[in-house]
Amino acid sequence: MDRRRFLRTSLAGALAAPYTCEAQPQGRSYRLGFLSLLSASNPFPPRRPFLQALRDLGWMEGGNLRIEWRFANGIAARLPGLADQLVRLGVDAIFTETTPAALAAKQATTTIPIVFNAVADPIGSHVVSDLAHPGGNITGWSFLGAELTRKRFEFLKEAVPTLTRAALLLQPGVPSTATVNDIVADAHMAAQSAGVSLRRFDAQSAQEFEGLFAAMAREKVGGLIVVPSGMFLDEREHLGRLAARHRLPAIFFFREFVEAGGLMSYGPSFPDLGRRAATYVDRVLRGARPADLPVQQPTEFYLVINLKTAKAFGLAIPSSLLARADQVIE
């Protein structure tokens, strides 16, 4: 059963950026810096649609566009040096994946235009100070972090009606300390209102996963909420295997985790965000100022359920929840 219906959620912060026609670049090749916390081999969902959208907009890598690729391979400490490399190369613009990459680019230059993608909380992480008027040389697309935590908990509780103990798995300080604090606070409020005890588990590296899941099992945790993190994305198959081994129902932040064997996900379409982010790169390369382009937020969110995983857990997903899913993997 695919895409039964869209869950359309209007957010007060969602902004529509009016399109204005910037001049078509003529007679030269442009250089785009690409800065990511992740690895080159990571199939980050927005990346391929982003590149395809650039081609659709007339930007041909190796033709009128040269991309300078820089990947930190999951090590945030490498990002400032990589950002400085791009600045020294004199690129025409910088595109970033993830919050740490956006912050590194912002610290590296106040003049080269920057377009970010996959920043969970642009204000809380101090990437920009205002969504409608970002100012300076940086703008882009947010995917919302803390705002969806309560809804994810509600879906998890509906899938597991007997839930009395839940866990929150996060990477401390990612995407930002302020965002983590908001996520933890929202999760605790949702758990308290549902009569569920909630325990926080912190993971700084994938090597800690085994011990953390073992601790969850000892504490008889019956459900897990995984907070957005680039590291968790890199390790989604690892997380899926551990959740399966411990028969632990978990809800993630986008569908690729569910395709890797996780139980549920709720969040925006990351491929769609990649395509939309390409329109901002296009406009910047054609002469638009980032300060004039409002930071955008998604307004459509998708619930995906892996029924195969539920059956393996012996979990009967309520028909009322299945009816609201945008995709059910059988």
KOLDODREN-515059 format. One record per atom (N, C-alpha, C): residue in three letters; x, y, z. Coordinates in steps of 0.02 Angstrom, whole numbers, padded with zeros to 5 digits, always signed. Layout:
REM KOLDODREN-515059
ALAXYZ/...
This chain:
REM KOLDODREN-515059
MET+00043-00059+00000/MET+00000+00000+00000/MET+00045+00061+00000/ASP+00043+00102-00053/ASP+00088+00159-00059/ASP+00050+00224-00055/ARG+00077+00269-00015/ARG+00054+00337-00012/ARG-00021+00344-00008/ARG-00049+00323+00047/ARG-00121+00324+00053/ARG-00148+00395+00056/ARG-00113+00437+00092/ARG-00132+00507+00090/ARG-00076+00548+00121/PHE-00074+00611+00105/PHE-00023+00655+00132/PHE-00047+00682+00199/LEU+00000+00687+00246/LEU-00015+00721+00308/LEU+00011+00792+00300/ARG-00035+00836+00288/ARG-00015+00905+00274/ARG-00020+00946+00338/THR+00036+00973+00359/THR+00038+01011+00421/THR+00062+01081+00405/SER+00021+01130+00417/SER+00042+01199+00405/SER+00078+01224+00466/LEU+00137+01251+00456/LEU+00177+01277+00511/LEU+00181+01353+00505/ALA+00176+01385+00562/ALA+00179+01458+00561/ALA+00243+01484+00532/GLY+00297+01445+00540/GLY+00362+01468+00515/GLY+00373+01455+00441/ALA+00328+01420+00408/ALA+00339+01404+00338/ALA+00331+01467+00296/LEU+00377+01478+00252/LEU+00379+01539+00213/LEU+00382+01523+00139/ALA+00349+01564+00100/ALA+00352+01555+00028/ALA+00398+01607-00001/ALA+00448+01585-00038/ALA+00496+01632-00068/ALA+00474+01649-00139/PRO+00460+01712-00153/PRO+00440+01731-00221/PRO+00497+01721-00269/TYR+00481+01694-00328/TYR+00534+01682-00377/TYR+00543+01744-00420/THR+00604+01764-00426/THR+00621+01818-00471/THR+00672+01793-00519/CYS+00668+01816-00581/CYS+00713+01790-00633/CYS+00780+01824-00629/GLU+00832+01787-00609/GLU+00899+01814-00610/GLU+00929+01802-00680/ALA+00981+01838-00695/ALA+01010+01833-00762/ALA+01039+01764-00775/GLN+01030+01740-00836/GLN+01059+01676-00856/GLN+01134+01685-00864/PRO+01175+01645-00828/PRO+01247+01652-00835/PRO+01269+01636-00906/GLN+01314+01676-00932/GLN+01337+01668-01001/GLN+01413+01664-01003/GLY+01439+01619-01043/GLY+01509+01619-01062/GLY+01559+01604-01008/ARG+01540+01571-00954/ARG+01588+01554-00903/ARG+01566+01492-00865/SER+01613+01462-00830/SER+01598+01405-00788/SER+01600+01428-00715/TYR+01552+01404-00676/TYR+01548+01423-00606/TYR+01575+01366-00562/ARG+01599+01384-00503/ARG+01625+01334-00457/ARG+01582+01334-00394/LEU+01557+01275-00377/LEU+01515+01266-00319/LEU+01551+01223-00268/GLY+01561+01249-00209/GLY+01589+01208-00155/GLY+01534+01167-00123/PHE+01548+01103-00112/PHE+01500+01057-00083/PHE+01530+01031-00018/LEU+01501+01050+00038/LEU+01529+01033+00104/LEU+01480+00990+00143/SER+01504+00932+00166/SER+01459+00886+00201/SER+01494+00855+00261/LEU+01457+00847+00315/LEU+01482+00809+00372/LEU+01487+00735+00356/LEU+01448+00712+00308/LEU+01443+00641+00293/LEU+01499+00619+00246/SER+01497+00556+00227/SER+01548+00529+00182/SER+01523+00532+00110/ALA+01569+00527+00063/ALA+01550+00527-00008/ALA+01509+00466-00025/SER+01521+00411+00010/SER+01485+00349-00004/SER+01417+00346+00030/ASN+01402+00393+00075/ASN+01338+00393+00109/ASN+01283+00413+00059/PRO+01233+00369+00050/PRO+01179+00386+00003/PRO+01129+00434+00034/PHE+01154+00492+00056/PHE+01111+00541+00090/PHE+01052+00557+00044/PRO+00991+00546+00065/PRO+00933+00551+00021/PRO+00928+00615-00022/PRO+00944+00675+00005/PRO+00936+00734-00037/PRO+00989+00742-00091/ARG+01045+00706-00087/ARG+01103+00722-00129/ARG+01090+00710-00203/ARG+01066+00650-00220/ARG+01055+00635-00290/ARG+01000+00678-00321/PRO+00942+00687-00287/PRO+00892+00733-00314/PRO+00917+00805-00321/PHE+00960+00826-00276/PHE+00990+00893-00280/PHE+01030+00900-00345/LEU+01072+00851-00359/LEU+01114+00855-00419/LEU+01071+00850-00483/GLN+01020+00808-00481/GLN+00976+00802-00539/GLN+00939+00867-00551/ALA+00916+00898-00497/ALA+00880+00962-00504/ALA+00925+01016-00533/LEU+00989+01017-00513/LEU+01036+01065-00542/LEU+01041+01053-00618/ARG+01045+00990-00638/ARG+01049+00976-00710/ARG+00985+01000-00746/ASP+00929+00988-00714/ASP+00866+01010-00744/ASP+00862+01086-00751/LEU+00897+01120-00707/LEU+00898+01194-00708/LEU+00953+01221-00755/GLY+00989+01176-00788/GLY+01037+01197-00838/GLY+01110+01197-00815/TRP+01123+01168-00755/TRP+01192+01167-00730/TRP+01222+01098-00743/MET+01271+01095-00785/MET+01302+01033-00805/MET+01372+01027-00775/GLU+01379+00978-00729/GLU+01445+00968-00698/GLU+01495+00948-00752/GLY+01551+00982-00752/GLY+01601+00972-00804/GLY+01591+01018-00863/GLY+01533+01053-00865/GLY+01519+01102-00917/GLY+01520+01172-00887/ASN+01460+01198-00873/ASN+01457+01265-00844/ASN+01461+01264-00768/LEU+01470+01205-00739/LEU+01475+01200-00666/LEU+01529+01150-00647/ARG+01573+01172-00603/ARG+01623+01127-00573/ARG+01609+01123-00499/ILE+01602+01062-00474/ILE+01588+01053-00403/ILE+01651+01031-00366/GLU+01667+01068-00314/GLU+01724+01051-00271/GLU+01696+01013-00211/TRP+01707+00947-00210/TRP+01678+00904-00159/TRP+01723+00902-00097/ARG+01692+00911-00038/ARG+01728+00905+00025/ARG+01684+00867+00074/PHE+01709+00810+00098/PHE+01671+00768+00145/PHE+01712+00757+00209/ALA+01678+00765+00267/ALA+01712+00757+00331/ALA+01709+00685+00357/ASN+01674+00641+00322/ASN+01669+00570+00342/ASN+01647+00561+00414/GLY+01599+00602+00434/GLY+01570+00595+00500/GLY+01609+00627+00556/ILE+01665+00659+00541/ILE+01707+00690+00593/ILE+01699+00766+00588/ALA+01659+00794+00633/ALA+01642+00865+00630/ALA+01704+00910+00635/ALA+01755+00887+00671/ALA+01815+00928+00680/ALA+01851+00943+00614/ARG+01837+00903+00563/ARG+01869+00914+00498/ARG+01836+00971+00458/LEU+01775+00988+00476/LEU+01737+01034+00435/LEU+01767+01104+00428/PRO+01792+01135+00482/PRO+01821+01202+00474/PRO+01878+01204+00423/GLY+01922+01154+00425/GLY+01977+01152+00378/GLY+01953+01143+00306/LEU+01902+01101+00297/LEU+01875+01090+00230/LEU+01840+01153+00204/ALA+01805+01188+00249/ALA+01772+01250+00229/ALA+01824+01303+00208/ASP+01879+01306+00246/ASP+01933+01353+00228/ASP+01962+01337+00160/GLN+01968+01273+00144/GLN+01993+01253+00078/GLN+01949+01282+00023/LEU+01884+01277+00031/LEU+01837+01302-00019/LEU+01842+01378-00027/VAL+01851+01411+00029/VAL+01858+01485+00027/VAL+01922+01504-00011/ARG+01976+01469+00004/ARG+02039+01484-00030/ARG+02036+01470-00105/LEU+01994+01421-00125/LEU+01985+01406-00196/LEU+01946+01461-00232/GLY+01912+01503-00194/GLY+01873+01556-00225/GLY+01810+01532-00260/VAL+01776+01484-00230/VAL+01715+01458-00261/VAL+01662+01514-00264/ASP+01616+01506-00311/ASP+01563+01557-00320/ASP+01508+01551-00267/ALA+01499+01491-00241/ALA+01449+01479-00188/ALA+01467+01415-00153/ILE+01440+01406-00093/ILE+01450+01345-00054/ILE+01383+01316-00036/PHE+01376+01251-00048/PHE+01316+01214-00028/PHE+01335+01166+00028/THR+01295+01164+00080/THR+01312+01122+00138/THR+01257+01072+00154/GLU+01277+01013+00178/GLU+01233+00962+00205/GLU+01244+00958+00280/THR+01191+00961+00318/THR+01190+00954+00391/THR+01209+01019+00426/THR+01188+01024+00489/THR+01200+01083+00529/THR+01274+01098+00541/PRO+01315+01049+00562/PRO+01386+01065+00573/PRO+01421+01093+00511/ALA+01403+01068+00452/ALA+01433+01093+00391/ALA+01412+01165+00377/ALA+01349+01181+00390/ALA+01325+01250+00380/ALA+01361+01297+00427/LEU+01371+01277+00489/LEU+01406+01320+00537/LEU+01479+01330+00517/ALA+01511+01277+00493/ALA+01581+01283+00473/ALA+01588+01330+00414/ALA+01543+01326+00365/ALA+01545+01370+00308/ALA+01533+01442+00329/LYS+01485+01452+00374/LYS+01469+01520+00397/LYS+01529+01551+00433/GLN+01565+01512+00471/GLN+01623+01537+00507/GLN+01682+01551+00460/ALA+01682+01517+00402/ALA+01739+01523+00356/ALA+01735+01584+00311/THR+01674+01609+00298/THR+01668+01665+00252/THR+01605+01706+00266/THR+01612+01771+00258/THR+01554+01816+00263/THR+01536+01845+00195/THR+01570+01824+00143/THR+01559+01853+00076/THR+01535+01803+00025/ILE+01561+01742+00026/ILE+01539+01692-00023/ILE+01468+01669-00006/PRO+01422+01669-00053/PRO+01353+01646-00038/PRO+01352+01573-00016/ILE+01311+01559+00035/ILE+01304+01491+00062/ILE+01231+01471+00060/VAL+01217+01412+00035/VAL+01150+01382+00037/VAL+01156+01318+00077/PHE+01116+01312+00130/PHE+01119+01251+00171/PHE+01058+01208+00159/ASN+01066+01144+00175/ASN+01011+01097+00174/ASN+01017+01051+00234/ALA+00959+01024+00257/ALA+00958+00977+00313/ALA+00984+01008+00377/VAL+00965+01070+00390/VAL+00979+01101+00455/VAL+00914+01097+00496/ALA+00918+01064+00553/ALA+00857+01050+00591/ALA+00828+01112+00625/ASP+00871+01155+00648/ASP+00848+01214+00687/ASP+00894+01273+00671/PRO+00882+01308+00615/PRO+00928+01361+00594/PRO+00937+01416+00646/ILE+00885+01432+00684/ILE+00891+01485+00734/ILE+00924+01459+00797/GLY+00901+01402+00823/GLY+00929+01374+00884/GLY+01002+01356+00877/SER+01024+01337+00817/SER+01094+01320+00805/SER+01136+01380+00783/HIS+01104+01438+00779/HIS+01138+01501+00763/HIS+01165+01503+00691/VAL+01132+01466+00647/VAL+01150+01472+00576/VAL+01123+01538+00549/VAL+01061+01555+00567/VAL+01032+01620+00551/VAL+00996+01645+00613/SER+00981+01709+00613/SER+00945+01738+00670/SER+00872+01750+00655/ASP+00852+01746+00591/ASP+00783+01758+00572/ASP+00769+01718+00508/LEU+00712+01683+00507/LEU+00697+01642+00449/LEU+00674+01685+00389/ALA+00633+01734+00402/ALA+00607+01775+00347/ALA+00661+01820+00318/HIS+00706+01843+00360/HIS+00759+01888+00338/HIS+00826+01862+00365/PRO+00855+01812+00331/PRO+00916+01781+00358/PRO+00975+01828+00360/GLY+00977+01877+00316/GLY+01032+01925+00316/GLY+01098+01892+00298/GLY+01150+01931+00291/GLY+01216+01904+00279/GLY+01220+01866+00214/ASN+01261+01814+00214/ASN+01276+01776+00153/ASN+01251+01704+00155/ILE+01201+01690+00199/ILE+01181+01620+00207/ILE+01105+01613+00210/THR+01079+01562+00178/THR+01008+01544+00180/THR+01002+01471+00161/GLY+00940+01445+00161/GLY+00933+01376+00141/GLY+00869+01344+00164/TRP+00873+01279+00177/TRP+00814+01238+00191/TRP+00822+01200+00257/SER+00772+01207+00299/SER+00770+01171+00363/SER+00727+01109+00355/PHE+00739+01057+00397/PHE+00694+01000+00395/PHE+00655+00992+00460/LEU+00662+01037+00507/LEU+00628+01035+00571/LEU+00652+00978+00615/GLY+00671+00995+00676/GLY+00696+00944+00721/GLY+00651+00933+00781/ALA+00653+00980+00828/ALA+00616+00972+00890/ALA+00540+00972+00879/GLU+00517+01008+00828/GLU+00445+01016+00820/GLU+00408+00951+00808/LEU+00442+00901+00781/LEU+00408+00838+00764/LEU+00415+00784+00818/THR+00451+00799+00871/THR+00464+00748+00922/THR+00399+00724+00954/ARG+00356+00770+00973/ARG+00293+00751+01006/ARG+00251+00706+00960/LYS+00248+00723+00896/LYS+00208+00683+00850/LYS+00237+00613+00841/ARG+00303+00609+00839/ARG+00335+00542+00834/ARG+00318+00500+00895/PHE+00319+00531+00953/PHE+00302+00493+01014/PHE+00230+00469+01010/GLU+00185+00512+00987/GLU+00115+00493+00983/GLU+00105+00433+00936/PHE+00140+00434+00880/PHE+00134+00378+00833/PHE+00162+00314+00864/LEU+00218+00320+00901/LEU+00248+00261+00933/LEU+00200+00232+00985/LYS+00170+00275+01024/LYS+00123+00252+01076/LYS+00062+00220+01045/GLU+00040+00246+00988/GLU-00018+00216+00955/GLU-00001+00147+00926/ALA+00061+00141+00902/ALA+00083+00076+00875/ALA+00093+00025+00930/VAL+00113+00049+00989/VAL+00126+00004+01046/VAL+00083+00027+01104/PRO+00018+00010+01105/PRO-00027+00035+01156/PRO-00007+00017+01227/THR+00032-00038+01235/THR+00052-00060+01302/THR+00116-00026+01326/LEU+00140+00022+01288/LEU+00204+00054+01304/LEU+00201+00088+01372/THR+00249+00071+01415/THR+00255+00104+01481/THR+00324+00134+01492/ARG+00374+00107+01455/ARG+00442+00133+01460/ARG+00469+00145+01390/ALA+00493+00206+01378/ALA+00519+00224+01312/ALA+00589+00253+01320/ALA+00625+00253+01264/ALA+00693+00280+01264/ALA+00700+00332+01208/LEU+00744+00379+01220/LEU+00760+00431+01171/LEU+00835+00423+01156/LEU+00851+00407+01094/LEU+00921+00398+01074/LEU+00944+00460+01036/LEU+00997+00492+01060/LEU+01021+00553+01027/LEU+01096+00557+01030/GLN+01123+00600+00987/GLN+01193+00617+00988/GLN+01200+00685+01021/PRO+01232+00690+01079/PRO+01235+00753+01116/PRO+01261+00811+01073/GLY+01226+00867+01075/GLY+01248+00927+01039/GLY+01232+00926+00965/VAL+01198+00874+00940/VAL+01182+00869+00869/VAL+01105+00866+00862/PRO+01076+00911+00821/PRO+01109+00960+00779/PRO+01136+01021+00817/SER+01109+01035+00876/SER+01136+01088+00918/SER+01113+01074+00989/THR+01149+01103+01037/THR+01130+01092+01107/THR+01060+01118+01121/ALA+01044+01177+01093/ALA+00978+01206+01103/ALA+00923+01161+01075/THR+00935+01133+01016/THR+00885+01090+00985/THR+00878+01026+01025/VAL+00933+00997+01048/VAL+00930+00937+01089/VAL+00889+00950+01152/ASN+00900+01007+01184/ASN+00862+01024+01244/ASN+00787+01028+01229/ASP+00770+01058+01172/ASP+00699+01064+01153/ASP+00669+00995+01139/ILE+00707+00952+01105/ILE+00683+00885+01089/ILE+00671+00845+01153/VAL+00719+00848+01199/VAL+00712+00811+01262/VAL+00652+00836+01302/ALA+00644+00902+01304/ALA+00588+00931+01342/ALA+00521+00911+01311/ASP+00515+00914+01244/ASP+00453+00895+01211/ASP+00438+00821+01221/ALA+00490+00779+01216/ALA+00481+00708+01224/ALA+00457+00691+01295/HIS+00486+00724+01344/HIS+00466+00712+01414/HIS+00394+00733+01426/MET+00374+00790+01397/MET+00305+00813+01406/MET+00256+00764+01374/ALA+00273+00741+01313/ALA+00229+00693+01279/ALA+00225+00628+01318/ALA+00281+00605+01344/ALA+00282+00542+01382/ALA+00242+00549+01446/GLN+00251+00605+01480/GLN+00216+00616+01543/GLN+00140+00616+01533/SER+00118+00650+01480/SER+00046+00654+01467/SER+00017+00586+01449/ALA+00059+00541+01423/ALA+00036+00474+01404/ALA+00048+00423+01459/GLY+00076+00445+01516/GLY+00089+00398+01571/GLY+00146+00351+01556/VAL+00195+00374+01517/VAL+00252+00332+01498/VAL+00316+00362+01528/SER+00358+00320+01557/SER+00422+00344+01582/SER+00471+00346+01523/LEU+00514+00397+01523/LEU+00559+00407+01466/LEU+00630+00412+01491/ARG+00676+00376+01460/ARG+00746+00378+01478/ARG+00787+00400+01418/ARG+00833+00445+01429/ARG+00878+00471+01377/ARG+00941+00429+01372/PHE+00961+00412+01311/PHE+01023+00375+01298/PHE+01064+00416+01248/ASP+01126+00431+01266/ASP+01171+00471+01224/ASP+01222+00426+01189/ALA+01233+00439+01125/ALA+01283+00402+01086/ALA+01328+00451+01050/GLN+01393+00450+01068/GLN+01441+00492+01034/GLN+01472+00457+00974/SER+01468+00391+00973/SER+01496+00353+00917/SER+01457+00288+00909/ALA+01463+00258+00849/ALA+01428+00196+00835/ALA+01452+00139+00879/GLN+01514+00144+00905/GLN+01540+00091+00948/GLN+01501+00085+01013/GLU+01462+00136+01030/GLU+01423+00134+01092/GLU+01355+00102+01083/PHE+01334+00089+01021/PHE+01266+00065+01009/PHE+01251+00000+01045/GLU+01297-00048+01040/GLU+01285-00114+01069/GLU+01270-00108+01144/GLY+01311-00071+01179/GLY+01301-00063+01250/GLY+01237-00026+01267/LEU+01219+00024+01227/LEU+01159+00062+01240/LEU+01096+00019+01230/PHE+01095-00021+01176/PHE+01037-00063+01164/PHE+01033-00118+01217/ALA+01090-00142+01240/ALA+01089-00191+01295/ALA+01060-00160+01358/ALA+01078-00096+01371/ALA+01051-00061+01429/ALA+00976-00051+01423/MET+00953-00035+01363/MET+00881-00027+01352/MET+00845-00093+01366/ALA+00875-00148+01345/ALA+00844-00214+01357/ALA+00839-00229+01432/ARG+00894-00213+01468/ARG+00894-00225+01540/ARG+00840-00184+01575/GLU+00828-00124+01549/GLU+00778-00081+01580/GLU+00708-00093+01553/LYS+00702-00144+01511/LYS+00637-00164+01483/LYS+00603-00106+01446/VAL+00642-00071+01406/VAL+00616-00018+01364/VAL+00572-00049+01310/GLY+00513-00021+01300/GLY+00466-00049+01251/GLY+00459-00011+01187/GLY+00494+00046+01182/GLY+00489+00086+01121/GLY+00546+00137+01119/LEU+00566+00155+01058/LEU+00624+00199+01050/LEU+00610+00254+00999/ILE+00630+00316+01016/ILE+00628+00372+00970/ILE+00700+00391+00954/VAL+00718+00391+00890/VAL+00785+00408+00869/VAL+00786+00479+00843/VAL+00828+00520+00873/VAL+00832+00592+00857/VAL+00877+00602+00796/PRO+00860+00649+00751/PRO+00901+00660+00691/PRO+00974+00672+00706/SER+01017+00637+00668/SER+01089+00643+00675/SER+01122+00615+00612/GLY+01173+00648+00587/GLY+01210+00623+00530/GLY+01242+00556+00544/MET+01266+00547+00605/MET+01297+00483+00623/MET+01244+00427+00620/PHE+01184+00440+00646/PHE+01132+00390+00645/PHE+01113+00372+00573/LEU+01114+00423+00530/LEU+01099+00410+00460/LEU+01152+00363+00430/ASP+01215+00377+00444/ASP+01268+00334+00419/ASP+01260+00262+00445/GLU+01234+00255+00505/GLU+01230+00191+00539/GLU+01159+00162+00540/ARG+01117+00183+00493/ARG+01046+00163+00497/ARG+01037+00087+00492/GLU+01077+00053+00452/GLU+01069-00020+00449/GLU+01092-00053+00514/HIS+01144-00025+00544/HIS+01168-00050+00609/HIS+01113-00041+00662/LEU+01082+00018+00663/LEU+01029+00032+00711/LEU+00969-00014+00698/GLY+00954-00025+00635/GLY+00898-00069+00619/GLY+00910-00140+00642/ARG+00972-00165+00634/ARG+00988-00233+00656/ARG+00983-00239+00731/LEU+01006-00189+00767/LEU+01004-00191+00840/LEU+00932-00189+00866/ALA+00892-00146+00835/ALA+00821-00142+00854/ALA+00787-00208+00841/ALA+00804-00241+00784/ALA+00773-00305+00768/ALA+00796-00359+00818/ARG+00861-00359+00834/ARG+00887-00410+00880/ARG+00853-00405+00948/HIS+00841-00344+00970/HIS+00811-00334+01036/HIS+00735-00327+01032/ARG+00707-00337+00971/ARG+00634-00332+00962/ARG+00608-00267+00991/LEU+00641-00213+00974/LEU+00625-00148+01002/LEU+00592-00104+00949/PRO+00528-00089+00955/PRO+00494-00045+00908/PRO+00525+00026+00911/ALA+00544+00052+00853/ALA+00577+00117+00851/ALA+00547+00159+00795/ILE+00543+00225+00808/ILE+00521+00272+00757/ILE+00580+00318+00741/PHE+00591+00329+00677/PHE+00648+00367+00652/PHE+00624+00431+00619/PHE+00672+00469+00592/PHE+00655+00535+00565/PHE+00645+00537+00490/PHE+00663+00484+00453/PHE+00640+00480+00384/PHE+00641+00408+00358/ARG+00610+00400+00301/ARG+00590+00334+00276/ARG+00647+00287+00261/GLU+00707+00313+00246/GLU+00763+00269+00230/GLU+00779+00221+00287/PHE+00766+00241+00349/PHE+00775+00196+00406/PHE+00725+00139+00403/VAL+00664+00153+00383/VAL+00612+00102+00379/VAL+00629+00054+00322/GLU+00654+00081+00266/GLU+00674+00038+00211/GLU+00732-00008+00231/ALA+00771+00014+00281/ALA+00827-00026+00306/ALA+00806-00075+00360/GLY+00740-00077+00375/GLY+00715-00126+00422/GLY+00686-00097+00486/GLY+00688-00030+00495/GLY+00658+00001+00553/GLY+00582-00005+00551/LEU+00549+00007+00608/LEU+00477-00002+00611/LEU+00439+00056+00579/MET+00456+00119+00599/MET+00416+00176+00577/MET+00461+00236+00566/SER+00435+00284+00527/SER+00468+00349+00521/SER+00414+00402+00511/TYR+00431+00462+00533/TYR+00386+00519+00521/TYR+00429+00581+00510/GLY+00421+00611+00452/GLY+00460+00671+00437/GLY+00449+00693+00366/PRO+00485+00744+00344/PRO+00478+00769+00276/PRO+00511+00723+00226/SER+00499+00736+00163/SER+00532+00699+00109/SER+00600+00731+00098/PHE+00654+00696+00115/PHE+00720+00724+00105/PHE+00739+00732+00032/PRO+00720+00685-00012/PRO+00734+00697-00083/PRO+00701+00761-00108/ASP+00640+00775-00084/ASP+00606+00836-00105/ASP+00644+00898-00080/LEU+00670+00894-00019/LEU+00710+00950+00007/LEU+00773+00961-00035/GLY+00803+00906-00058/GLY+00862+00912-00101/GLY+00846+00948-00166/ARG+00789+00930-00197/ARG+00769+00963-00259/ARG+00755+01037-00247/ARG+00723+01052-00192/ARG+00706+01122-00179/ARG+00769+01163-00162/ALA+00815+01132-00127/ALA+00877+01168-00111/ALA+00915+01186-00174/ALA+00911+01145-00225/ALA+00945+01160-00288/ALA+00919+01224-00320/THR+00855+01240-00309/THR+00828+01302-00337/THR+00861+01363-00306/TYR+00880+01358-00242/TYR+00915+01414-00209/TYR+00986+01420-00235/VAL+01020+01364-00245/VAL+01088+01367-00274/VAL+01084+01398-00344/ASP+01035+01378-00383/ASP+01025+01406-00449/ASP+01017+01482-00446/ARG+00975+01505-00401/ARG+00962+01576-00397/ARG+01024+01615-00373/VAL+01060+01586-00326/VAL+01120+01619-00301/VAL+01173+01624-00356/LEU+01183+01571-00393/LEU+01232+01572-00447/LEU+01212+01621-00502/ARG+01148+01635-00508/ARG+01124+01683-00558/ARG+01123+01754-00532/GLY+01145+01763-00469/GLY+01152+01831-00444/GLY+01109+01851-00385/ALA+01064+01808-00363/ALA+01022+01825-00305/ALA+01064+01828-00242/ARG+01044+01870-00195/ARG+01078+01875-00131/ARG+01045+01830-00080/PRO+01084+01790-00043/PRO+01054+01747+00008/PRO+01012+01787+00058/ALA+01032+01848+00073/ALA+00995+01889+00121/ALA+00923+01901+00098/ASP+00911+01896+00032/ASP+00844+01908+00006/ASP+00802+01845-00002/LEU+00831+01787+00016/LEU+00796+01723+00008/LEU+00778+01695+00076/PRO+00714+01696+00095/PRO+00694+01671+00161/PRO+00713+01598+00171/VAL+00731+01580+00231/VAL+00743+01510+00248/VAL+00677+01473+00243/GLN+00678+01416+00209/GLN+00617+01378+00197/GLN+00611+01318+00244/GLN+00549+01302+00261/GLN+00534+01243+00303/GLN+00484+01199+00268/PRO+00488+01133+00277/PRO+00439+01089+00245/PRO+00370+01097+00276/THR+00319+01083+00237/THR+00251+01087+00261/THR+00214+01020+00252/GLU+00247+00970+00223/GLU+00217+00905+00215/GLU+00260+00852+00248/PHE+00228+00807+00286/PHE+00263+00757+00324/PHE+00232+00689+00311/TYR+00273+00637+00313/TYR+00252+00571+00289/TYR+00263+00519+00344/LEU+00212+00479+00354/LEU+00216+00423+00401/LEU+00226+00359+00360/VAL+00280+00323+00375/VAL+00296+00260+00341/VAL+00301+00205+00393/ILE+00270+00148+00379/ILE+00269+00092+00426/ILE+00293+00029+00390/ASN+00338-00007+00423/ASN+00363-00071+00396/ASN+00323-00127+00429/LEU+00275-00153+00393/LEU+00232-00205+00421/LEU+00269-00271+00430/LYS+00320-00283+00387/LYS+00361-00343+00395/LYS+00397-00342+00462/THR+00424-00283+00481/THR+00458-00278+00545/THR+00409-00287+00602/ALA+00350-00257+00596/ALA+00299-00263+00648/ALA+00281-00337+00659/LYS+00271-00374+00605/LYS+00254-00445+00610/LYS+00310-00485+00642/ALA+00373-00467+00625/ALA+00430-00501+00655/ALA+00433-00489+00730/PHE+00409-00431+00752/PHE+00408-00414+00824/PHE+00347-00444+00859/GLY+00300-00472+00820/GLY+00237-00494+00849/GLY+00194-00436+00869/LEU+00201-00380+00832/LEU+00165-00319+00848/LEU+00108-00308+00799/ALA+00048-00301+00824/ALA-00011-00288+00782/ALA-00023-00213+00777/ILE-00005-00184+00720/ILE-00015-00112+00712/ILE-00090-00098+00704/PRO-00118-00052+00743/PRO-00190-00037+00738/PRO-00209-00016+00668/SER-00267-00038+00645/SER-00290-00020+00578/SER-00299+00054+00571/SER-00316+00089+00625/SER-00324+00161+00622/SER-00259+00196+00605/LEU-00203+00168+00630/LEU-00137+00197+00615/LEU-00116+00179+00543/LEU-00128+00118+00523/LEU-00111+00097+00455/LEU-00148+00140+00404/ALA-00210+00157+00419/ALA-00250+00197+00373/ALA-00222+00266+00363/ARG-00184+00290+00411/ARG-00156+00358+00405/ARG-00085+00358+00376/ALA-00057+00300+00364/ALA+00011+00296+00339/ALA+00013+00316+00265/ASP+00067+00351+00246/ASP+00077+00368+00176/ASP+00107+00310+00137/GLN+00142+00267+00173/GLN+00169+00206+00142/GLN+00172+00152+00194/VAL+00151+00091+00174/VAL+00157+00032+00217/VAL+00199-00018+00178/ILE+00255-00038+00207/ILE+00299-00088+00176/ILE+00278-00156+00200/GLU+00259-00199+00152/GLU+00232-00266+00170/GLU+00279-00320+00147/
